[in-house]
């Protein structure tokens, strides 16, 4: 871990202590959602301890940590599966706070960011849709908004909208007609996208059936949300009309990375659990930690954790200076980390034997928590598709600029 500024390192240590001494003893049994009253009690304690909302600007009640230093703090929070929710740095709220801080008007910040940052309300990011709408392909966006006088009218269906059952408002991504000033959307299909801030109690919104999944850390489920003639004023537009695809990258690149940070913290917890078991379990006449097969699993997990940590750190540094490069690196980090944390936890399950797959230990629930990450925020295969295309495009440009081709057979003349 790279050296941190004194103030940030002090926050990391406070967070580490708070998670271990306050949060872990309050964890629900594996597979059970965190009770709402318990969450509020723990959040009050987090505020008193000075560890609440590490990523939020101080003017909104947070700790004001710059994004390049989020990872050590988020990893400490993620050491408990409920830690990020207690510290108010859990998805989808964390990503929404970040985007609102960068794009929202002052009035929108007062109305939506302030209560979200304080933990008084929850939010959802409504982008994913039923097939054939947008999922891995954002260009397939089907939910639409059209102007009607001074208002906009939204129609469409969303699905897998994390946290929607408890949300007070939605950030809704919809298709809108392109104008000459806006140009073509990401799809090149004559449409652009616009984001809207829509209150949950707006007429025409229905939170539908929930999609039951194996993870339990995001309260509020993953339900369908239906928008039927939902009328909102011009002031509900987040940023500028037609810029939704650009704003999505502002949100999604850091959100992918913070998922990596939180789950890497949980991978560290899983490895610690396995190490403790291996130090105190004797089989075939020797401590398990001294046996080669166990050492191989432990070593591979350490390598995965340290490699993931380095990738996250590099991407976090780039996020502050180069959004385009950060988008590319965040895809790479997301693919690697989602696979790596699963491997680490899976090895921990194996090292702990029968207890690993039971509720005697929380490891099997950890595996359930991290498995969806290979799909959430873009499936692994979708990111690999984009990573490959970017690599090919970059190389073509280098060759076009005069870089010699490396596949030419034969030596120098």
N, C-alpha and C positions, 0 to 999 in steps of 0.2 A: 504494500500500500504506500503510495507516494505521500510525502510530508504535506500536512494540511496547515493552513493558517491557524494560529493559536485559538482564535474564537471558534473556528469550525471543529477543531480537534476537541475542544472542551464540550461542544455540543454532542459530538460523537460519543464521547465517554459518558455524558449524562444520559444519552439515549440508550446506550448499552446497559447501564445500571438500571434505568427505568424499565426496560423490557424484561430484564432478568428478575428484578425484584418485585415489580408491580404487575406486569402484564402476563408473564408466563403462569404465575399462580392462579390467574383468573381465566385461563383458557377453558373453553367448553370442551366436552369430550369429543373425540374425533368424529367428524361427519355432521356436527351440529353447528348451526349458525350462532354467531355471537348475539346474546340477548341485548335488546335495544337499551334497556335501563342500565345494564352493565357497561355498554359502550359509552353512554353519556357520563356515567360515573368515572370511568377510566379516562375519558377525554378531559374532564375537569381536573383530574390529577396530572395529566400530561401538560395542561396549561400551567398549573402551579409549579411543575418541575422545569418549565422552560424548554420543553421539547416538542411542543405542538406545532404542526404545519411548518416543517423545516423549509419547504420550498417556496412558501408564500412571502411576499414582500412584507417588511415590518409595518408598513402603513396599513396593511390589512390584517394585522395580528399574528403574522408568521415570524419565522426566525431569519428570513432574508438571506438564505444560503444561495450563492450563485450556482447555476446548473452544473458547472464543471466540478463542484464539490458535493453534489447530491449523493453520489454512489455510496460512499462510506456510511452516510447517515441512513439512507434507505436500506442498505444491507443490514444495519443494526436493527432497524424497525422490522425487516422481514424475517429476522431470526425467530419471531413468533408469527404464526399465520394470521393472528388478529392484530399484530403490532401496527401495520400500516393503517388499518381502520381507526385504531385508537389515536394515532398521531395525525390523522386526517390527510394522509398522503397515499390513499388507496385509489385504484381505478374504480369507476371512471371519473370521480370527482377531481383527482389530482391533475389529470390531463385537461379537464375543462377549466380548472383554475388557471393553469398555465396559459391557455389560449385566451381566456377572458382578460388576463393581465396584459397581454400583448395587443389585443385587437379591439376589445370593447370600448365604447364611449365612457366618459366619466359617469354619466347617468346609469348606464348599464352595469358598470362596476359597483356602484352603490346599491343597485337593486338586486344584482345576482352574485357578484363576486364576494361582496362583504359577508352576507349570511352563509355562503358556501365555505369561505375561508375560516369562519368562526365555528363551523360544524353545526350550525343551526338548521341547515337544510341539506338536501342531497340533490344530485342532478344525473342526467343521462345524456349520452351522445348518440343520437338516433340517425344512423347512416345505413346499416345493413338492412336488406329487404328480402322478402320471399322470392324464390326463383320465378322468373328470370331477372329479377331486379339485382341491384348492386350487392356484391359480396366481396369476393377476391378481386373482382373487376369493377372499379368505381365508375367506369364509363357507362355501366348498365343502369345507372340511377333512374328509377321510374317514378318515385314520388315527385310531384310537381307543385309549383306555386305560380299563380298568374295574378297580375295586377287587376284590381277592381276598384277604380276610383283612387282613393288615397290609401287603400288597404291592399294586402296580399291574401289570397285564398289558397290554402294548402290542402291537397288531396293525395292519399296514398297509404300504403301499409309498410310498416317496419317490423322486423323480427330480430330476436336475439339482442334486445336492447337492455344491456346490463344495468341492473339497479332500478329499472323503471317502476317497479311496484312501490318503491319508497321515494321516488323523485318528486321534487317540487316544481322542477322545470326541465325542459329538454332543449338541447342544441340540436336542431333538425337540419339535416342536409337534404336539399331538394333540387330538382332540375328546374332551371328557368331559361327562358329564351335568350339567346345571345343577341347582343346589340352590336353596332359597329364599333363602339368603344371597348366592348368587352372581348370581342373576338370569339373564336371557337372554344368550346370546352375541351376537357382532356380527351374526350372521345372523338373530337372532330366531327360530331354528328349534328352540328348546328344548335347545340345547347351548351349552356354553362351551368354552374351550380351556385347556389346561394345558401348561406346558413342563417337560420332564424332562432331567436330565443323565444320559446313558447312556454307559457305557464301551464302547469298540469291541469288546472281547473278551467282552461279555455274551452268553450263549447265546441263539440265535435271531436274531442280526444277521447279515445277508449283504450285503456290498457287491457289487452286480451289475455289469452291463456299463456301460462308460463311454460317454458321449455326446460325440462328437468335435466340437469347436468351433474357431473360427478364432483365439481368443485363447490366449495361452500364459503369462500372468503369474501365474495362480492354479495353483500346483502341486497335484497330487492329483486333477486332472480334475473332471468333472461327472457322476458315475455315478448309477445307481439304487442305493437302499439299501432292503433288505427287512427288516421287523420281524415275526417270527413267534413269538407267545407269549413275548415278551421280558418277563421278570419283573424288576421293580426295586422297591426298598424305598421307603417314604414319604420317606426322606431324599434321594431322587433328584429330588423335586419342586423346581423352581427358583421361588422366591417362594412364592406361594399357589396352591392348586388353583383353576381357573376364571378366573384372571387373565391367561391367555396372550395374549389379544388386546391387552390394555393393555400388557403387557410388550413385545409385538412393536413397538409404536410407540416405546417407549423405545429399542429397538435400531435400528429401520429408519430413523427420521428422521435420526439422526447418521450412519448407515451410507451413506445416499444422499449426504449432504453430503461425507463423506470420499472417496467415489468421485469426486465432482466435483473435490475438491482435488487428488487424485493425477493424474487425467487432465488437469487444467488445467496441471499441471507438465509433462506430456508434450507438450501443445499448445505450450507455450513452447519446448520443445526442438525441435519440428518447425519452428516459425517461425524460430528461430535458425539452423537448418540451411538453410532457404530463403533467409534474409537473407544468409548467408555465400555461398551459391551465386550469388545475384543481384549481389553486389558483385564477383564475380570471373569472371562470364561475360559476354562481349561478343557481341551479336548485332545484325545490321543496323547496324553501325558505332557502337554505343554500349553502355555497361554496362547490363545488364538492369534493375538497380535504378533507373535514370534514365528508364525507359520507362513511359508511362502505364498500359498494361494490367497490368504487374507491380505498379506502385504501387497500383492499385485493389485487387488481391488482398492485398497487404501491409496496406494501411490497413484493409480489412474484417476481417482477422485480428486486428489490434491492437484494434479496437473490440470484437470478440467476446471476446477475452481479458480486457480491462478490465471489460466489462460482467459477465461471468461472475464475475470476482474480487469485484466489488462485491456481487453477489447472495449469494455464499458468505459474505462477511464479515458482511452483515446477518443472515443466517440463523444464523450461529454465535453472534452476540451474543444473539439471541432464545432460542436453545436453553438458555441458562443460566437464563432467567427465566420462560418461558412455553412449556410443552411443546406445548399445543394450537396456538398460533400457529406454533410452529416446525415442526410437522407440515405445516401448510399451505405455509409458505414453502419447506420442503425439497422438496416436490413441484414447486413452481415452479422452484426452482433446478435440480433434477434434470432437468426437461424442457429447460430452456434450455441448461444446461451440456453435456448429452449431445449435443445438436444442434450447439452451438457448437464444441466441441473437435473433432468430426468435420469441420466445415467448415474449421477452421484447418489440420488435418492434410491434408485433401484439397487445399486450396489450395497447401500446401507441396509435395505430390506434383506438382501441375501446374507449379509454378515450377521444379521440378528436372527436368522432362522425363523422358526415358527412364530416367535413374538413379533417379528417384522411384518408378518401378514395378518396379524391379529390387532384388536384394539387395546392390547396390553401396552403397546407403543403406538405413537401417532404416525409412524412412517408410511403406512399404506395410504393414509389420508393425504399425506404430503404428496405422494405419487399421484393421487387423484387430482390434487390442486394444480400440479404443474403440467399434467398431460395435455389439458386443453390449450396451453400456451403455444403449442406447435401449430395451432389453428387460429386462435385469437390474434387480432392485430395483423392479419395476413398469414395464410398458411405457409409452411416451410417451402412448399413447392412453388408458390407464387413468388416468394422472395428470391428463390434460386433462379427462377426465370428472369426476374429483373436484374439480379446480380450478373448473370451471364450476358444479358444484352448490353448492360453498361460496360462490361469488360471488353466485349467485341467492338462496341462503338468507340471506346477510348483508343483501342489499338488501331482501328482503321484511320482515325484522325492523326495518330502519331506517324503512321506510314505515309499518309497523304501529305504530311508536313515535311517529309524527307527522311524519316527514320527508316533504315534498311530493313527489308523483310528478313526474318530469321528462318524461314522455311526453304530458302533457296539451296539447292544441292550443289556441292562443289566448293573448292577452296578459292583463295585469292588468285588473281591472274598475275 
